[in-house]
C-alpha cells in the first residue's frame, strides 16, 4: 500500500498491510534545514538526518491551514495594533486592543534556541476585560479562507501521505486569551460570561470551518483545544459544557463534507472519552500513556476502537530520554495494544517532537526504532 492508501484505510476502518507511522510535527510542519535564519533551529546539522528519515520512511501527514484574511481590515485597525521587534536572541510580538476606554495587551516571545512561542502577557486579565472584548463588533473577527495552497500541497504530496487541516476549537481560542489560572477561575466561577466568550469566538471559527470544508472535501483535520477542559483543569461536566456544544458542530461540518476530524487532547482523557465520542469524530490523538495520561491504549482500543481511529501513544519525553532497547519495548507495546482485537485503524505517533536546536544520537536512534518496528510489524 502507499502511505496515502494506508492512512485513508486506517481512517475508514479498512484492512492495512501494516500500521502507519508518523513523527507528528516532523514531516508535518514546515521545517527547512537550508533556511539560514538564526531562529530556525532546524538548520542545525543534527536535525538533517531526522528530517530525511521522516520524509523518506514515514507515512507523511502535512499539517496545514488555509491562508486567512480579515474581511474588514480597515475596521479591525481601528481597534487592534500589532508591533514586532527583535533584540538579542528574542523576537517579540505585542498586540494591543483599545476598546471601551481600556487598552488590552498581549505579548508573545520566541527565543532563537527553542521553537516555542511563550505568551508572557495575556490579553484578558479580568472579567471587565472579557466584557470589553465582547463589545467588539462581530464583523471584526470574520475571516475569509484561501485553500489554494492546501490543494497544491496535496497534489505535490501525492501518494506519500495526506494533508491534514489544522485548526483550534473555540475553547482553545478562549482559554489562550488568559493565563491558565484566570481561565480556570472564570470557567468555574462565571459560566455565563465564559459561554458568551465562547459563542463570540465560535461564530467566525464555525464560518471558516464551513468554508474550508466545502473547498476541501474529504480531507483529514486536526482539532486542538479540548484538552483545556480535561482533568485536572476542569471536571468532565464542564468538558461537556464548554467543548461539546462548540467543537461538536465543527466535527459535524467536517464529517458532512466527507472529511475526517481527529480530536487532539493531551493528558487525562479517561472520564471525558464518552463526551469525545458523543461528538462523533473519526479519530483521536495522542492517547498519552500513564503517568502523563490516565488510561492505557489497550483499554481505549477495547472500549472505543470500533468507533475511533487511534493515533498515539508514545510519549515525546521517552524518545529523548530512554535508551534505545527500553524505548523499543514501548514501541512494541504500542503497536501490539493499538492493533489488538477488533477495531478501526491505528497510527503510531508520538505526543510531540523535540523543540531544541540539537538532536542527540539517542533521539535519532529512537525515531529509527519507530520506523523499523512498524515496518516489521
Backbone torsions as a table, in degrees:
resi	resn	phi	psi	omega
1	UNK	NA	148.3	170.4
2	UNK	-77.9	164.8	178.6
3	UNK	-61.1	-40.0	178.5
4	UNK	-62.3	-46.1	179.3
5	UNK	-62.6	-41.2	-177.8
6	UNK	-65.2	-43.6	-179.6
7	UNK	-68.1	-43.5	178.8
8	UNK	-64.0	-42.0	178.0
9	UNK	-62.7	-38.6	178.3
10	UNK	-62.3	-39.9	179.5
11	UNK	-71.5	-29.1	-177.2
12	UNK	-92.7	-2.3	-179.6
13	UNK	74.8	26.7	-179.9
14	UNK	-99.3	161.0	-179.6
15	UNK	-62.7	146.5	176.9
16	UNK	-129.2	160.4	178.4
17	UNK	-74.5	-29.6	176.8
18	UNK	-163.9	163.5	174.5
19	UNK	-63.2	150.0	172.5
20	UNK	-77.5	156.4	177.3
21	UNK	-133.9	130.4	-179.4
22	UNK	-132.5	144.8	175.4
23	UNK	-94.2	13.6	178.6
24	UNK	65.3	-112.3	-176.2
25	UNK	-63.9	-32.6	178.3
26	UNK	-76.2	115.2	-170.2
27	UNK	91.3	-11.7	-180.0
28	UNK	-102.3	-55.3	178.5
29	UNK	-83.2	164.6	176.5
30	UNK	-76.8	114.9	179.6
31	UNK	-130.9	109.4	-174.1
32	UNK	-109.5	107.1	-178.8
33	UNK	-71.8	-9.9	-179.7
34	UNK	-97.2	-3.7	179.0
35	UNK	-77.6	117.1	-175.3
36	UNK	-78.6	-0.6	-180.0
37	UNK	-49.1	126.9	-179.5
38	UNK	-62.3	-17.1	177.0
39	UNK	-89.9	-0.4	178.0
40	UNK	-89.9	98.7	-177.5
41	UNK	-66.8	-20.5	-173.2
42	UNK	-79.2	-3.3	174.9
43	UNK	-86.4	-1.7	172.0
44	UNK	-65.8	133.3	-176.2
45	UNK	-55.4	-26.9	-178.2
46	UNK	-67.0	-21.2	-179.4
47	UNK	-78.7	-27.1	-169.5
48	UNK	-58.5	-47.4	179.2
49	UNK	-59.9	-35.5	-180.0
50	UNK	-70.2	-42.1	178.0
51	UNK	-63.6	-39.5	178.1
52	UNK	-66.5	-39.4	177.8
53	UNK	-59.1	-45.3	179.3
54	UNK	-61.8	-46.7	-176.4
55	UNK	-65.8	-35.8	-170.7
56	UNK	-94.7	-24.8	-169.4
57	UNK	-131.2	2.7	177.2
58	UNK	-110.6	167.1	174.9
59	UNK	-86.8	102.5	-167.6
60	UNK	-72.4	135.9	172.8
61	UNK	-127.7	97.7	-179.5
62	UNK	-74.0	130.2	-179.2
63	UNK	-99.1	112.0	-173.2
64	UNK	-137.1	159.6	175.8
65	UNK	-140.4	142.4	-178.5
66	UNK	-63.7	161.8	175.8
67	UNK	-73.1	122.8	-176.9
68	UNK	-108.7	139.4	174.0
69	UNK	-132.4	141.1	178.3
70	UNK	-70.9	136.9	-173.9
71	UNK	-69.7	-29.9	-177.9
72	UNK	-128.2	71.6	-175.1
73	UNK	-62.3	-35.4	-179.5
74	UNK	-64.5	-42.0	178.3
75	UNK	-65.9	-40.0	-179.2
76	UNK	-62.8	-37.8	-178.8
77	UNK	-66.8	-17.0	176.0
78	UNK	-71.3	-21.1	-175.2
79	UNK	-114.7	-39.0	-172.8
80	UNK	-107.1	145.9	173.5
81	UNK	-138.3	129.4	178.0
82	UNK	-112.2	134.2	175.3
83	UNK	-134.1	137.8	178.4
84	UNK	-124.5	143.5	178.2
85	UNK	-149.2	163.0	177.6
86	UNK	-133.4	137.6	175.4
87	UNK	-148.2	132.3	-175.3
88	UNK	54.1	-120.6	-178.9
89	UNK	-108.7	29.3	-177.3
90	UNK	-126.2	133.8	169.0
91	UNK	-109.6	135.6	-173.9
92	UNK	-128.7	139.6	174.4
93	UNK	-123.7	125.3	-179.5
94	UNK	-116.0	122.5	178.5
95	UNK	-113.9	126.8	-180.0
96	UNK	-117.4	141.2	176.0
97	UNK	-125.7	120.5	175.8
98	UNK	-105.1	117.9	-175.5
99	UNK	-156.9	136.1	175.3
100	UNK	57.4	36.0	-179.1
101	UNK	75.7	8.9	-179.2
102	UNK	-118.0	152.5	170.8
103	UNK	-118.7	114.8	-178.9
104	UNK	-102.6	136.3	-173.4
105	UNK	-130.3	138.1	171.9
106	UNK	-123.2	134.9	178.5
107	UNK	-125.2	126.8	177.6
108	UNK	-123.1	142.9	-178.8
109	UNK	-131.0	148.9	175.4
110	UNK	-133.2	130.0	179.1
111	UNK	-98.8	154.5	-174.4
112	UNK	-68.2	-24.6	-173.7
113	UNK	-93.7	-7.8	-174.9
114	UNK	-137.9	129.0	-179.7
115	UNK	-87.3	67.1	178.4
116	UNK	-144.4	138.8	175.9
117	UNK	-100.3	124.5	-179.7
118	UNK	-104.1	129.7	172.9
119	UNK	-91.2	109.8	-176.6
120	UNK	-96.7	-12.6	170.8
121	UNK	-144.8	128.5	-177.1
122	UNK	-95.8	152.4	-174.6
123	UNK	-64.2	-46.0	-173.9
124	UNK	-107.4	121.9	-173.5
125	UNK	-121.3	-0.6	-178.8
126	UNK	-159.2	168.9	176.3
127	UNK	-64.0	-32.9	178.2
128	UNK	-64.8	-37.3	176.3
129	UNK	-63.9	-41.0	179.0
130	UNK	-62.0	-44.3	-179.6
131	UNK	-64.6	-37.1	176.8
132	UNK	-63.8	-43.4	178.5
133	UNK	-61.5	-39.6	-179.4
134	UNK	-65.6	-20.5	-179.8
135	UNK	-80.7	-6.1	176.5
136	UNK	-59.8	141.4	172.6
137	UNK	-58.5	135.4	-176.6
138	UNK	-58.8	-34.2	-175.0
139	UNK	-66.9	-18.0	178.2
140	UNK	-62.5	-32.0	-175.0
141	UNK	-90.0	-6.9	-177.1
142	UNK	-73.4	138.3	-178.3
143	UNK	-131.7	154.7	174.4
144	UNK	-112.2	144.5	-174.7
145	UNK	-112.9	134.7	173.5
146	UNK	-111.3	113.8	-174.1
147	UNK	-100.1	10.0	-174.8
148	UNK	-60.6	-39.9	-179.0
149	UNK	-67.8	-30.9	177.7
150	UNK	-64.3	-44.4	179.3
151	UNK	-67.2	-38.7	177.5
152	UNK	-62.9	-42.4	179.7
153	UNK	-65.2	-42.2	-179.9
154	UNK	-63.3	-41.3	179.1
155	UNK	-66.0	-41.6	179.7
156	UNK	-67.2	-34.8	-179.0
157	UNK	-70.8	-36.8	176.9
158	UNK	58.2	-129.4	-176.4
159	UNK	-84.9	3.1	-179.3
160	UNK	-77.1	-11.0	179.0
161	UNK	162.2	-153.7	-176.8
162	UNK	-126.9	149.5	166.4
163	UNK	-89.8	130.0	-179.5
164	UNK	-112.2	121.9	178.9
165	UNK	-77.3	126.1	-170.0
166	UNK	-109.8	124.0	-175.4
167	UNK	-146.1	142.8	169.0
168	UNK	-75.2	165.6	170.5
169	UNK	-104.9	172.9	-179.0
170	UNK	-58.6	-35.5	179.5
171	UNK	-63.9	-41.0	177.9
172	UNK	-60.3	-45.6	-179.6
173	UNK	-63.7	-39.7	-179.2
174	UNK	-71.3	-47.2	-175.2
175	UNK	-64.6	-35.1	-175.8
176	UNK	-79.8	-4.6	172.0
177	UNK	-78.2	-9.8	-175.6
178	UNK	-130.3	162.6	169.2
179	UNK	-66.0	160.3	-177.8
180	UNK	-60.8	-39.2	-178.7
181	UNK	-69.1	-41.0	178.9
182	UNK	-66.7	-38.6	178.2
183	UNK	-62.1	-49.3	-176.5
184	UNK	-67.1	-37.9	177.8
185	UNK	-62.5	-45.2	180.0
186	UNK	-64.6	-42.0	-178.9
187	UNK	-62.8	-34.9	178.1
188	UNK	-79.1	-44.6	-165.3
189	UNK	-91.5	-24.3	-177.0
190	UNK	-140.2	69.8	-177.6
191	UNK	-61.0	-31.7	179.9
192	UNK	-62.6	-44.7	179.4
193	UNK	-68.4	-39.2	-179.6
194	UNK	-68.1	-37.5	174.4
195	UNK	-61.2	-38.8	179.0
196	UNK	-62.9	-39.3	177.5
197	UNK	-66.7	-43.0	178.0
198	UNK	-60.8	-44.3	-179.7
199	UNK	-64.2	-38.5	179.1
200	UNK	-60.5	-42.8	-177.7
201	UNK	-82.3	-28.0	-177.2
202	UNK	-69.0	-38.0	-174.7
203	UNK	-57.8	-52.8	178.4
204	UNK	-68.1	-33.5	179.7
205	UNK	-68.6	-40.5	176.8
206	UNK	-63.5	-38.0	179.2
207	UNK	-64.0	-43.3	178.0
208	UNK	-65.0	-41.8	178.9
209	UNK	-58.8	-43.9	179.1
210	UNK	-63.8	-41.3	179.6
211	UNK	-64.0	-46.2	-178.4
212	UNK	-68.7	-39.3	179.3
213	UNK	-62.3	-37.9	177.0
214	UNK	-66.2	-39.4	-177.3
215	UNK	-78.5	-23.1	-175.9
216	UNK	-129.6	62.9	-179.1
217	UNK	-67.9	145.0	175.2
218	UNK	83.3	5.0	-177.8
219	UNK	-84.4	156.8	167.7
220	UNK	-80.5	138.9	176.5
221	UNK	-123.0	153.1	166.7
222	UNK	-120.7	125.2	176.8
223	UNK	-108.9	117.0	-178.6
224	UNK	-113.8	147.7	-179.2
225	UNK	135.0	-28.0	-178.7
226	UNK	-57.1	-26.3	-178.9
227	UNK	-61.0	-20.4	177.2
228	UNK	-64.4	-18.0	178.4
229	UNK	-112.1	16.4	175.9
230	UNK	-86.6	167.0	174.6
231	UNK	-72.1	144.0	9.8
232	UNK	-92.4	7.3	-176.1
233	UNK	-69.8	-50.6	178.3
234	UNK	-135.5	153.8	178.3
235	UNK	-76.4	162.0	-178.4
236	UNK	-55.2	-32.0	-179.3
237	UNK	-64.3	-31.7	178.3
238	UNK	-82.0	-24.6	169.5
239	UNK	-60.2	-45.8	178.9
240	UNK	-62.5	-30.6	-176.0
241	UNK	-84.3	-36.3	-172.1
242	UNK	-104.5	-13.5	-179.8
243	UNK	-108.3	-54.8	-171.5
244	UNK	-56.3	-46.7	-177.1
245	UNK	-71.5	-18.7	-174.3
246	UNK	-108.4	-34.7	177.3
247	UNK	-88.2	-32.0	179.6
248	UNK	-53.9	-44.4	178.1
249	UNK	-62.2	-31.0	176.2
250	UNK	-66.3	-44.5	177.8
251	UNK	-60.1	-43.6	-179.8
252	UNK	-62.7	-43.4	178.9
253	UNK	-60.7	-44.0	-179.9
254	UNK	-64.0	-45.3	-179.3
255	UNK	-63.4	-40.9	-179.0
256	UNK	-65.7	-23.1	177.5
257	UNK	-85.9	1.9	-176.5
258	UNK	86.5	8.3	-178.6
259	UNK	-90.7	-179.6	-175.6
260	UNK	-127.0	116.4	-179.7
261	UNK	-93.9	118.9	176.4
262	UNK	-104.1	117.5	-177.5
263	UNK	-88.4	125.7	-178.0
264	UNK	-99.6	123.5	-177.7
265	UNK	-153.8	107.7	177.9
266	UNK	-74.4	167.6	165.3
267	UNK	78.5	-141.4	-170.3
268	UNK	-86.1	108.8	-174.4
269	UNK	-116.5	-3.1	-174.1
270	UNK	-52.3	-49.5	-172.9
271	UNK	-84.3	-7.8	178.5
272	UNK	-107.9	-3.7	179.4
273	UNK	-57.3	-39.6	176.2
274	UNK	-60.8	-36.3	178.0
275	UNK	-70.1	-38.0	176.0
276	UNK	-61.6	-46.1	-179.2
277	UNK	-62.5	-31.7	-178.6
278	UNK	-64.3	-22.0	178.2
279	UNK	-84.0	-9.8	175.2
280	UNK	63.4	45.9	174.3
281	UNK	-73.0	166.2	178.4
282	UNK	-85.3	-26.9	-172.2
283	UNK	-155.4	168.0	178.2
284	UNK	-142.5	148.0	172.1
285	UNK	-147.9	160.7	-2.2
286	UNK	-101.7	6.6	179.4
287	UNK	48.6	65.5	-175.8
288	UNK	-66.9	138.6	179.0
289	UNK	-73.1	155.0	171.7
290	UNK	-59.6	145.8	9.8
291	UNK	-89.5	-6.2	177.3
292	UNK	-65.5	-40.4	173.7
293	UNK	-103.3	-174.3	-177.9
294	UNK	-133.1	18.8	178.7
295	UNK	-146.9	143.0	-178.5
296	UNK	-82.3	152.4	179.3
297	UNK	-61.0	-39.2	-178.4
298	UNK	-63.7	-35.5	178.4
299	UNK	-70.0	-40.1	176.6
300	UNK	-63.4	-40.9	179.0
301	UNK	-60.4	-45.2	-177.5
302	UNK	-66.3	-42.0	-173.0
303	UNK	-87.1	-32.0	-171.4
304	UNK	-128.3	-0.9	-174.7
305	UNK	-65.4	-22.0	177.8
306	UNK	-75.4	-21.4	-177.5
307	UNK	-104.4	-24.4	-172.5
308	UNK	-125.4	138.2	164.7
309	UNK	-79.9	132.3	-172.8
310	UNK	-102.6	129.7	175.5
311	UNK	-116.5	122.3	178.4
312	UNK	162.0	-150.6	-14.8
313	UNK	-127.7	55.1	179.8
314	UNK	-97.0	135.6	179.6
315	UNK	-84.3	131.7	-176.9
316	UNK	-58.2	-38.2	-179.2
317	UNK	-62.4	-31.9	179.3
318	UNK	-67.1	-34.4	179.0
319	UNK	-61.3	-37.5	-177.2
320	UNK	-86.5	-25.3	-169.1
321	UNK	-110.9	-24.9	-177.0
322	UNK	-84.2	144.8	171.8
323	UNK	-67.8	148.2	-174.2
324	UNK	-51.7	-42.8	178.8
325	UNK	-61.4	-39.8	179.0
326	UNK	-69.1	-40.6	178.6
327	UNK	-65.6	-35.4	178.7
328	UNK	-59.5	-34.7	177.3
329	UNK	-65.7	-38.5	177.8
330	UNK	-64.7	-41.5	179.7
331	UNK	-64.6	-46.2	-179.1
332	UNK	-61.0	-40.0	179.2
333	UNK	-64.9	-43.4	180.0
334	UNK	-63.4	-42.6	179.2
335	UNK	-64.2	-41.5	-179.5
336	UNK	-66.9	-48.7	-175.8
337	UNK	-73.1	-34.3	-177.8
338	UNK	-71.7	-15.9	-179.3
339	UNK	-117.1	6.7	-174.4
340	UNK	-67.9	140.4	173.5
341	UNK	61.9	-155.6	-179.7
342	UNK	-85.5	153.3	177.2
343	UNK	155.6	179.7	178.7
344	UNK	-81.1	-163.3	-173.7
345	UNK	-75.7	168.2	175.5
346	UNK	-134.9	134.8	176.6
347	UNK	-120.9	120.4	178.0
348	UNK	-69.2	126.0	-170.5
349	UNK	-152.8	135.7	172.2
350	UNK	-80.5	165.5	-178.3
351	UNK	-76.4	-20.2	179.6
352	UNK	-170.2	-167.8	178.4
353	UNK	-135.5	165.1	177.2
354	UNK	-59.1	148.6	-179.8
355	UNK	-128.2	14.8	176.3
356	UNK	-97.4	172.6	-171.8
357	UNK	-74.2	-23.0	-176.6
358	UNK	-124.5	150.2	176.9
359	UNK	-110.9	125.3	-178.4
360	UNK	-80.8	158.1	175.4
361	UNK	-57.0	-36.2	178.8
362	UNK	-64.2	-43.1	178.5
363	UNK	-61.1	-47.0	179.0
364	UNK	-60.6	-42.3	179.6
365	UNK	-61.7	-37.3	-179.4
366	UNK	-70.9	-36.3	173.5
367	UNK	-64.8	-39.2	177.1
368	UNK	-62.7	-35.3	177.5
369	UNK	-63.8	-40.0	177.5
370	UNK	-57.1	-46.4	-179.4
371	UNK	-66.3	-47.9	-175.1
372	UNK	-61.3	-49.9	-176.0
373	UNK	-68.8	-33.2	177.9
374	UNK	-68.8	-41.7	179.6
375	UNK	-67.5	-28.6	179.5
376	UNK	-85.1	-12.3	-171.1
377	UNK	-68.1	NA	NA
